[in-house]
């Protein structure tokens, strides 16, 4: 079995380290080219004691080829009207 010389192994390690730093060093941004349906972040605002306004809620339908149609909608959520919550952060 042939072994990789120490110099070549060191060069490969340096290149991999530089790539890892470059990828990990990217800051999160909303200014990138996002896929359809992911371009906007949802925004919650308190509208009252038991009410919240949700803006930029996804309202898309996707076809099997991956294209999407639809858009974004805003809605008011009243805590008294909720029956179940599947996911909340």
DAKATA-V479892 format. One line per field, one symbol per residue. phi: phi as a letter, one per 40 degrees, with the letter a starting at -180 (. if undefined). A space follows every 50 residues. Layout:
phi = ???
This chain:
phi = .cbcddccccccccccccccccccccccaccccccdgbcbccbbbcbicb bbbbbgccbbbbcdcgcbbhabbbabbbccccbabcaab
